[in-house]
Amino acid sequence: MDLRRMARRVRRDNTLEYALVRAAMTFGGFALVIQISLPLGFVLLLAFVFLKNG
């Protein structure tokens, strides 16, 4: 991954920049998890309501 290589290069130069890259990677992963789990949770909730009423 290009971002990982960049982080490795940045670590030698600047700790703050490395921290920012790490934060960006973590936030990206977190956003991906939310993006996947939100529709999944919505579908499960919808199915639960449908089964409860039906």
PDB file of N, CA, C, O and CB in Angstrom:
ATOM      1  N   MET A   1       0.841  -1.194   0.000  1.00  0.00           N
ATOM      2  CA  MET A   1       0.000   0.000   0.000  1.00  0.00           C
ATOM      3  C   MET A   1       0.881   1.251   0.000  1.00  0.00           C
ATOM      4  O   MET A   1       1.877   1.313   0.721  1.00  0.00           O
ATOM      5  CB  MET A   1      -0.954   0.002   1.226  1.00  0.00           C
ATOM      6  N   ASP A   2       0.517   2.226  -0.796  1.00  0.00           N
ATOM      7  CA  ASP A   2       1.321   3.433  -0.940  1.00  0.00           C
ATOM      8  C   ASP A   2       1.333   4.263   0.345  1.00  0.00           C
ATOM      9  O   ASP A   2       2.351   4.856   0.702  1.00  0.00           O
ATOM     10  CB  ASP A   2       0.797   4.273  -2.097  1.00  0.00           C
ATOM     11  N   LEU A   3       0.198   4.294   1.027  1.00  0.00           N
ATOM     12  CA  LEU A   3       0.069   5.088   2.246  1.00  0.00           C
ATOM     13  C   LEU A   3       0.998   4.567   3.337  1.00  0.00           C
ATOM     14  O   LEU A   3       1.570   5.345   4.099  1.00  0.00           O
ATOM     15  CB  LEU A   3      -1.381   5.079   2.740  1.00  0.00           C
ATOM     16  N   ARG A   4       1.142   3.257   3.404  1.00  0.00           N
ATOM     17  CA  ARG A   4       2.005   2.645   4.409  1.00  0.00           C
ATOM     18  C   ARG A   4       3.472   2.993   4.145  1.00  0.00           C
ATOM     19  O   ARG A   4       4.237   3.267   5.070  1.00  0.00           O
ATOM     20  CB  ARG A   4       1.811   1.117   4.425  1.00  0.00           C
ATOM     21  N   ARG A   5       3.846   2.976   2.866  1.00  0.00           N
ATOM     22  CA  ARG A   5       5.215   3.330   2.488  1.00  0.00           C
ATOM     23  C   ARG A   5       5.489   4.796   2.833  1.00  0.00           C
ATOM     24  O   ARG A   5       6.567   5.147   3.314  1.00  0.00           O
ATOM     25  CB  ARG A   5       5.451   3.074   0.974  1.00  0.00           C
ATOM     26  N   MET A   6       4.483   5.645   2.574  1.00  0.00           N
ATOM     27  CA  MET A   6       4.597   7.062   2.890  1.00  0.00           C
ATOM     28  C   MET A   6       4.765   7.258   4.396  1.00  0.00           C
ATOM     29  O   MET A   6       5.576   8.072   4.838  1.00  0.00           O
ATOM     30  CB  MET A   6       3.363   7.831   2.382  1.00  0.00           C
ATOM     31  N   ALA A   7       3.994   6.505   5.174  1.00  0.00           N
ATOM     32  CA  ALA A   7       4.071   6.601   6.629  1.00  0.00           C
ATOM     33  C   ALA A   7       5.454   6.193   7.128  1.00  0.00           C
ATOM     34  O   ALA A   7       5.992   6.795   8.057  1.00  0.00           O
ATOM     35  CB  ALA A   7       2.994   5.726   7.282  1.00  0.00           C
ATOM     36  N   ARG A   8       6.021   5.165   6.500  1.00  0.00           N
ATOM     37  CA  ARG A   8       7.343   4.691   6.896  1.00  0.00           C
ATOM     38  C   ARG A   8       8.405   5.751   6.608  1.00  0.00           C
ATOM     39  O   ARG A   8       9.342   5.940   7.383  1.00  0.00           O
ATOM     40  CB  ARG A   8       7.686   3.382   6.167  1.00  0.00           C
ATOM     41  N   ARG A   9       8.236   6.445   5.465  1.00  0.00           N
ATOM     42  CA  ARG A   9       9.185   7.494   5.101  1.00  0.00           C
ATOM     43  C   ARG A   9       9.037   8.698   6.034  1.00  0.00           C
ATOM     44  O   ARG A   9      10.022   9.305   6.456  1.00  0.00           O
ATOM     45  CB  ARG A   9       8.979   7.924   3.635  1.00  0.00           C
ATOM     46  N   VAL A  10       7.784   9.024   6.341  1.00  0.00           N
ATOM     47  CA  VAL A  10       7.494  10.184   7.185  1.00  0.00           C
ATOM     48  C   VAL A  10       8.006   9.981   8.606  1.00  0.00           C
ATOM     49  O   VAL A  10       8.447  10.932   9.251  1.00  0.00           O
ATOM     50  CB  VAL A  10       5.993  10.461   7.208  1.00  0.00           C
ATOM     51  N   ARG A  11       7.948   8.751   9.090  1.00  0.00           N
ATOM     52  CA  ARG A  11       8.362   8.451  10.460  1.00  0.00           C
ATOM     53  C   ARG A  11       9.809   8.894  10.712  1.00  0.00           C
ATOM     54  O   ARG A  11      10.147   9.364  11.799  1.00  0.00           O
ATOM     55  CB  ARG A  11       8.212   6.946  10.743  1.00  0.00           C
ATOM     56  N   ARG A  12      10.650   8.735   9.690  1.00  0.00           N
ATOM     57  CA  ARG A  12      12.049   9.152   9.826  1.00  0.00           C
ATOM     58  C   ARG A  12      12.151  10.676   9.880  1.00  0.00           C
ATOM     59  O   ARG A  12      12.995  11.221  10.591  1.00  0.00           O
ATOM     60  CB  ARG A  12      12.895   8.601   8.657  1.00  0.00           C
ATOM     61  N   ASP A  13      11.292  11.359   9.127  1.00  0.00           N
ATOM     62  CA  ASP A  13      11.396  12.812   9.013  1.00  0.00           C
ATOM     63  C   ASP A  13      10.693  13.540  10.147  1.00  0.00           C
ATOM     64  O   ASP A  13      11.311  14.310  10.882  1.00  0.00           O
ATOM     65  CB  ASP A  13      10.827  13.266   7.696  1.00  0.00           C
ATOM     66  N   ASN A  14       9.403  13.292  10.285  1.00  0.00           N
ATOM     67  CA  ASN A  14       8.594  14.135  11.160  1.00  0.00           C
ATOM     68  C   ASN A  14       7.568  13.291  11.905  1.00  0.00           C
ATOM     69  O   ASN A  14       6.764  12.587  11.294  1.00  0.00           O
ATOM     70  CB  ASN A  14       7.893  15.243  10.353  1.00  0.00           C
ATOM     71  N   THR A  15       7.605  13.371  13.219  1.00  0.00           N
ATOM     72  CA  THR A  15       6.708  12.572  14.051  1.00  0.00           C
ATOM     73  C   THR A  15       5.267  13.062  13.929  1.00  0.00           C
ATOM     74  O   THR A  15       4.331  12.262  13.942  1.00  0.00           O
ATOM     75  CB  THR A  15       7.159  12.615  15.517  1.00  0.00           C
ATOM     76  N   LEU A  16       5.090  14.372  13.810  1.00  0.00           N
ATOM     77  CA  LEU A  16       3.752  14.957  13.704  1.00  0.00           C
ATOM     78  C   LEU A  16       3.074  14.517  12.409  1.00  0.00           C
ATOM     79  O   LEU A  16       1.902  14.141  12.399  1.00  0.00           O
ATOM     80  CB  LEU A  16       3.827  16.494  13.768  1.00  0.00           C
ATOM     81  N   GLU A  17       3.835  14.572  11.323  1.00  0.00           N
ATOM     82  CA  GLU A  17       3.298  14.139  10.030  1.00  0.00           C
ATOM     83  C   GLU A  17       2.912  12.666  10.066  1.00  0.00           C
ATOM     84  O   GLU A  17       1.879  12.264   9.530  1.00  0.00           O
ATOM     85  CB  GLU A  17       4.321  14.388   8.911  1.00  0.00           C
ATOM     86  N   TYR A  18       3.763  11.868  10.711  1.00  0.00           N
ATOM     87  CA  TYR A  18       3.485  10.434  10.849  1.00  0.00           C
ATOM     88  C   TYR A  18       2.199  10.218  11.637  1.00  0.00           C
ATOM     89  O   TYR A  18       1.383   9.363  11.294  1.00  0.00           O
ATOM     90  CB  TYR A  18       4.663   9.711  11.539  1.00  0.00           C
ATOM     91  N   ALA A  19       2.029  11.011  12.708  1.00  0.00           N
ATOM     92  CA  ALA A  19       0.821  10.911  13.528  1.00  0.00           C
ATOM     93  C   ALA A  19      -0.417  11.265  12.707  1.00  0.00           C
ATOM     94  O   ALA A  19      -1.466  10.634  12.845  1.00  0.00           O
ATOM     95  CB  ALA A  19       0.925  11.832  14.758  1.00  0.00           C
ATOM     96  N   LEU A  20      -0.285  12.275  11.855  1.00  0.00           N
ATOM     97  CA  LEU A  20      -1.401  12.687  11.001  1.00  0.00           C
ATOM     98  C   LEU A  20      -1.763  11.598   9.998  1.00  0.00           C
ATOM     99  O   LEU A  20      -2.939  11.331   9.751  1.00  0.00           O
ATOM    100  CB  LEU A  20      -1.056  13.981  10.262  1.00  0.00           C
ATOM    101  N   VAL A  21      -0.731  10.971   9.423  1.00  0.00           N
ATOM    102  CA  VAL A  21      -0.965   9.882   8.470  1.00  0.00           C
ATOM    103  C   VAL A  21      -1.635   8.707   9.165  1.00  0.00           C
ATOM    104  O   VAL A  21      -2.561   8.100   8.627  1.00  0.00           O
ATOM    105  CB  VAL A  21       0.357   9.433   7.817  1.00  0.00           C
ATOM    106  N   ARG A  22      -1.156   8.389  10.373  1.00  0.00           N
ATOM    107  CA  ARG A  22      -1.747   7.303  11.159  1.00  0.00           C
ATOM    108  C   ARG A  22      -3.213   7.604  11.475  1.00  0.00           C
ATOM    109  O   ARG A  22      -4.072   6.729  11.370  1.00  0.00           O
ATOM    110  CB  ARG A  22      -0.954   7.087  12.466  1.00  0.00           C
ATOM    111  N   ALA A  23      -3.486   8.853  11.862  1.00  0.00           N
ATOM    112  CA  ALA A  23      -4.851   9.268  12.177  1.00  0.00           C
ATOM    113  C   ALA A  23      -5.748   9.151  10.944  1.00  0.00           C
ATOM    114  O   ALA A  23      -6.897   8.719  11.038  1.00  0.00           O
ATOM    115  CB  ALA A  23      -4.864  10.713  12.712  1.00  0.00           C
ATOM    116  N   ALA A  24      -5.209   9.541   9.789  1.00  0.00           N
ATOM    117  CA  ALA A  24      -5.962   9.462   8.535  1.00  0.00           C
ATOM    118  C   ALA A  24      -6.285   8.009   8.187  1.00  0.00           C
ATOM    119  O   ALA A  24      -7.394   7.697   7.753  1.00  0.00           O
ATOM    120  CB  ALA A  24      -5.170  10.119   7.387  1.00  0.00           C
ATOM    121  N   MET A  25      -5.295   7.114   8.385  1.00  0.00           N
ATOM    122  CA  MET A  25      -5.499   5.689   8.112  1.00  0.00           C
ATOM    123  C   MET A  25      -6.544   5.098   9.053  1.00  0.00           C
ATOM    124  O   MET A  25      -7.417   4.339   8.633  1.00  0.00           O
ATOM    125  CB  MET A  25      -4.174   4.921   8.247  1.00  0.00           C
ATOM    126  N   THR A  26      -6.441   5.459  10.334  1.00  0.00           N
ATOM    127  CA  THR A  26      -7.387   4.957  11.332  1.00  0.00           C
ATOM    128  C   THR A  26      -8.794   5.456  11.032  1.00  0.00           C
ATOM    129  O   THR A  26      -9.759   4.694  11.096  1.00  0.00           O
ATOM    130  CB  THR A  26      -6.961   5.386  12.748  1.00  0.00           C
ATOM    131  N   PHE A  27      -8.906   6.757  10.699  1.00  0.00           N
ATOM    132  CA  PHE A  27     -10.196   7.347  10.388  1.00  0.00           C
ATOM    133  C   PHE A  27     -10.797   6.716   9.138  1.00  0.00           C
ATOM    134  O   PHE A  27     -12.005   6.490   9.066  1.00  0.00           O
ATOM    135  CB  PHE A  27     -10.060   8.855  10.206  1.00  0.00           C
ATOM    136  N   GLY A  28      -9.948   6.435   8.158  1.00  0.00           N
ATOM    137  CA  GLY A  28     -10.401   5.783   6.924  1.00  0.00           C
ATOM    138  C   GLY A  28     -10.969   4.405   7.197  1.00  0.00           C
ATOM    139  O   GLY A  28     -12.015   4.038   6.662  1.00  0.00           O
ATOM    140  N   GLY A  29     -10.274   3.640   8.034  1.00  0.00           N
ATOM    141  CA  GLY A  29     -10.749   2.312   8.412  1.00  0.00           C
ATOM    142  C   GLY A  29     -12.048   2.382   9.185  1.00  0.00           C
ATOM    143  O   GLY A  29     -12.957   1.579   8.975  1.00  0.00           O
ATOM    144  N   PHE A  30     -12.126   3.366  10.092  1.00  0.00           N
ATOM    145  CA  PHE A  30     -13.322   3.556  10.908  1.00  0.00           C
ATOM    146  C   PHE A  30     -14.513   3.930  10.031  1.00  0.00           C
ATOM    147  O   PHE A  30     -15.620   3.426  10.220  1.00  0.00           O
ATOM    148  CB  PHE A  30     -13.082   4.638  11.973  1.00  0.00           C
ATOM    149  N   ALA A  31     -14.270   4.826   9.064  1.00  0.00           N
ATOM    150  CA  ALA A  31     -15.324   5.255   8.142  1.00  0.00           C
ATOM    151  C   ALA A  31     -15.820   4.080   7.304  1.00  0.00           C
ATOM    152  O   ALA A  31     -17.014   3.960   7.029  1.00  0.00           O
ATOM    153  CB  ALA A  31     -14.813   6.383   7.225  1.00  0.00           C
ATOM    154  N   LEU A  32     -14.886   3.212   6.900  1.00  0.00           N
ATOM    155  CA  LEU A  32     -15.235   2.028   6.112  1.00  0.00           C
ATOM    156  C   LEU A  32     -16.124   1.093   6.920  1.00  0.00           C
ATOM    157  O   LEU A  32     -17.115   0.570   6.411  1.00  0.00           O
ATOM    158  CB  LEU A  32     -13.966   1.289   5.652  1.00  0.00           C
ATOM    159  N   VAL A  33     -15.760   0.885   8.193  1.00  0.00           N
ATOM    160  CA  VAL A  33     -16.548   0.021   9.080  1.00  0.00           C
ATOM    161  C   VAL A  33     -17.952   0.585   9.261  1.00  0.00           C
ATOM    162  O   VAL A  33     -18.932  -0.159   9.220  1.00  0.00           O
ATOM    163  CB  VAL A  33     -15.854  -0.130  10.452  1.00  0.00           C
ATOM    164  N   ILE A  34     -18.051   1.907   9.463  1.00  0.00           N
ATOM    165  CA  ILE A  34     -19.356   2.554   9.625  1.00  0.00           C
ATOM    166  C   ILE A  34     -20.179   2.398   8.348  1.00  0.00           C
ATOM    167  O   ILE A  34     -21.374   2.108   8.392  1.00  0.00           O
ATOM    168  CB  ILE A  34     -19.185   4.054   9.980  1.00  0.00           C
ATOM    169  N   GLN A  35     -19.513   2.599   7.209  1.00  0.00           N
ATOM    170  CA  GLN A  35     -20.182   2.514   5.911  1.00  0.00           C
ATOM    171  C   GLN A  35     -20.771   1.125   5.681  1.00  0.00           C
ATOM    172  O   GLN A  35     -21.835   0.985   5.077  1.00  0.00           O
ATOM    173  CB  GLN A  35     -19.204   2.861   4.787  1.00  0.00           C
ATOM    174  N   ILE A  36     -20.070   0.101   6.166  1.00  0.00           N
ATOM    175  CA  ILE A  36     -20.541  -1.273   6.000  1.00  0.00           C
ATOM    176  C   ILE A  36     -21.612  -1.620   7.031  1.00  0.00           C
ATOM    177  O   ILE A  36     -22.629  -2.226   6.693  1.00  0.00           O
ATOM    178  CB  ILE A  36     -19.370  -2.253   6.112  1.00  0.00           C
ATOM    179  N   SER A  37     -21.385  -1.233   8.291  1.00  0.00           N
ATOM    180  CA  SER A  37     -22.250  -1.675   9.386  1.00  0.00           C
ATOM    181  C   SER A  37     -23.565  -0.900   9.458  1.00  0.00           C
ATOM    182  O   SER A  37     -24.562  -1.419   9.962  1.00  0.00           O
ATOM    183  CB  SER A  37     -21.516  -1.542  10.699  1.00  0.00           C
ATOM    184  N   LEU A  38     -23.577   0.341   8.957  1.00  0.00           N
ATOM    185  CA  LEU A  38     -24.788   1.160   9.046  1.00  0.00           C
ATOM    186  C   LEU A  38     -25.929   0.590   8.202  1.00  0.00           C
ATOM    187  O   LEU A  38     -27.024   0.393   8.729  1.00  0.00           O
ATOM    188  CB  LEU A  38     -24.487   2.588   8.606  1.00  0.00           C
ATOM    189  N   PRO A  39     -25.711   0.315   6.896  1.00  0.00           N
ATOM    190  CA  PRO A  39     -26.786  -0.300   6.105  1.00  0.00           C
ATOM    191  C   PRO A  39     -27.175  -1.682   6.616  1.00  0.00           C
ATOM    192  O   PRO A  39     -28.345  -2.062   6.575  1.00  0.00           O
ATOM    193  CB  PRO A  39     -26.367  -0.401   4.652  1.00  0.00           C
ATOM    194  N   LEU A  40     -26.182  -2.432   7.099  1.00  0.00           N
ATOM    195  CA  LEU A  40     -26.429  -3.769   7.629  1.00  0.00           C
ATOM    196  C   LEU A  40     -27.343  -3.689   8.849  1.00  0.00           C
ATOM    197  O   LEU A  40     -28.300  -4.454   8.971  1.00  0.00           O
ATOM    198  CB  LEU A  40     -25.098  -4.465   7.994  1.00  0.00           C
ATOM    199  N   GLY A  41     -27.040  -2.762   9.746  1.00  0.00           N
ATOM    200  CA  GLY A  41     -27.860  -2.550  10.937  1.00  0.00           C
ATOM    201  C   GLY A  41     -29.264  -2.088  10.573  1.00  0.00           C
ATOM    202  O   GLY A  41     -30.244  -2.496  11.196  1.00  0.00           O
ATOM    203  N   PHE A  42     -29.353  -1.229   9.553  1.00  0.00           N
ATOM    204  CA  PHE A  42     -30.648  -0.724   9.101  1.00  0.00           C
ATOM    205  C   PHE A  42     -31.507  -1.857   8.549  1.00  0.00           C
ATOM    206  O   PHE A  42     -32.705  -1.932   8.821  1.00  0.00           O
ATOM    207  CB  PHE A  42     -30.458   0.364   8.036  1.00  0.00           C
ATOM    208  N   VAL A  43     -30.876  -2.738   7.767  1.00  0.00           N
ATOM    209  CA  VAL A  43     -31.581  -3.891   7.190  1.00  0.00           C
ATOM    210  C   VAL A  43     -32.056  -4.832   8.291  1.00  0.00           C
ATOM    211  O   VAL A  43     -33.178  -5.336   8.242  1.00  0.00           O
ATOM    212  CB  VAL A  43     -30.670  -4.649   6.200  1.00  0.00           C
ATOM    213  N   LEU A  44     -31.198  -5.069   9.290  1.00  0.00           N
ATOM    214  CA  LEU A  44     -31.565  -5.936  10.410  1.00  0.00           C
ATOM    215  C   LEU A  44     -32.731  -5.346  11.203  1.00  0.00           C
ATOM    216  O   LEU A  44     -33.646  -6.063  11.607  1.00  0.00           O
ATOM    217  CB  LEU A  44     -30.357  -6.156  11.334  1.00  0.00           C
ATOM    218  N   LEU A  45     -32.684  -4.028  11.419  1.00  0.00           N
ATOM    219  CA  LEU A  45     -33.760  -3.340  12.138  1.00  0.00           C
ATOM    220  C   LEU A  45     -35.069  -3.439  11.357  1.00  0.00           C
ATOM    221  O   LEU A  45     -36.131  -3.690  11.927  1.00  0.00           O
ATOM    222  CB  LEU A  45     -33.391  -1.858  12.381  1.00  0.00           C
ATOM    223  N   LEU A  46     -34.972  -3.239  10.051  1.00  0.00           N
ATOM    224  CA  LEU A  46     -36.137  -3.312   9.174  1.00  0.00           C
ATOM    225  C   LEU A  46     -36.743  -4.715   9.202  1.00  0.00           C
ATOM    226  O   LEU A  46     -37.962  -4.872   9.277  1.00  0.00           O
ATOM    227  CB  LEU A  46     -35.752  -2.924   7.734  1.00  0.00           C
ATOM    228  N   ALA A  47     -35.879  -5.734   9.142  1.00  0.00           N
ATOM    229  CA  ALA A  47     -36.325  -7.124   9.187  1.00  0.00           C
ATOM    230  C   ALA A  47     -36.989  -7.436  10.524  1.00  0.00           C
ATOM    231  O   ALA A  47     -37.998  -8.140  10.573  1.00  0.00           O
ATOM    232  CB  ALA A  47     -35.144  -8.074   8.946  1.00  0.00           C
ATOM    233  N   PHE A  48     -36.422  -6.914  11.604  1.00  0.00           N
ATOM    234  CA  PHE A  48     -36.972  -7.133  12.941  1.00  0.00           C
ATOM    235  C   PHE A  48     -38.373  -6.534  13.069  1.00  0.00           C
ATOM    236  O   PHE A  48     -39.292  -7.174  13.580  1.00  0.00           O
ATOM    237  CB  PHE A  48     -36.045  -6.530  14.002  1.00  0.00           C
ATOM    238  N   VAL A  49     -38.519  -5.296  12.597  1.00  0.00           N
ATOM    239  CA  VAL A  49     -39.822  -4.616  12.642  1.00  0.00           C
ATOM    240  C   VAL A  49     -40.838  -5.349  11.771  1.00  0.00           C
ATOM    241  O   VAL A  49     -41.997  -5.513  12.154  1.00  0.00           O
ATOM    242  CB  VAL A  49     -39.687  -3.144  12.179  1.00  0.00           C
ATOM    243  N   PHE A  50     -40.388  -5.789  10.593  1.00  0.00           N
ATOM    244  CA  PHE A  50     -41.263  -6.488   9.658  1.00  0.00           C
ATOM    245  C   PHE A  50     -41.761  -7.801  10.256  1.00  0.00           C
ATOM    246  O   PHE A  50     -42.942  -8.130  10.144  1.00  0.00           O
ATOM    247  CB  PHE A  50     -40.531  -6.752   8.337  1.00  0.00           C
ATOM    248  N   LEU A  51     -40.858  -8.549  10.891  1.00  0.00           N
ATOM    249  CA  LEU A  51     -41.221  -9.823  11.506  1.00  0.00           C
ATOM    250  C   LEU A  51     -42.123  -9.614  12.723  1.00  0.00           C
ATOM    251  O   LEU A  51     -43.024 -10.411  12.983  1.00  0.00           O
ATOM    252  CB  LEU A  51     -39.961 -10.592  11.911  1.00  0.00           C
ATOM    253  N   LYS A  52     -41.871  -8.541  13.456  1.00  0.00           N
ATOM    254  CA  LYS A  52     -42.655  -8.242  14.659  1.00  0.00           C
ATOM    255  C   LYS A  52     -44.105  -7.897  14.282  1.00  0.00           C
ATOM    256  O   LYS A  52     -45.052  -8.318  14.945  1.00  0.00           O
ATOM    257  CB  LYS A  52     -42.008  -7.071  15.450  1.00  0.00           C
ATOM    258  N   ASN A  53     -44.247  -7.128  13.211  1.00  0.00           N
ATOM    259  CA  ASN A  53     -45.581  -6.717  12.779  1.00  0.00           C
ATOM    260  C   ASN A  53     -46.288  -7.811  11.987  1.00  0.00           C
ATOM    261  O   ASN A  53     -47.503  -7.978  12.088  1.00  0.00           O
ATOM    262  CB  ASN A  53     -45.492  -5.454  11.943  1.00  0.00           C
ATOM    263  N   GLY A  54     -45.506  -8.563  11.187  1.00  0.00           N
ATOM    264  CA  GLY A  54     -46.076  -9.502  10.238  1.00  0.00           C
ATOM    265  C   GLY A  54     -46.442 -10.825  10.858  1.00  0.00           C
ATOM    266  O   GLY A  54     -46.936 -11.716  10.167  1.00  0.00           O
TER     267      GLY A  54
END
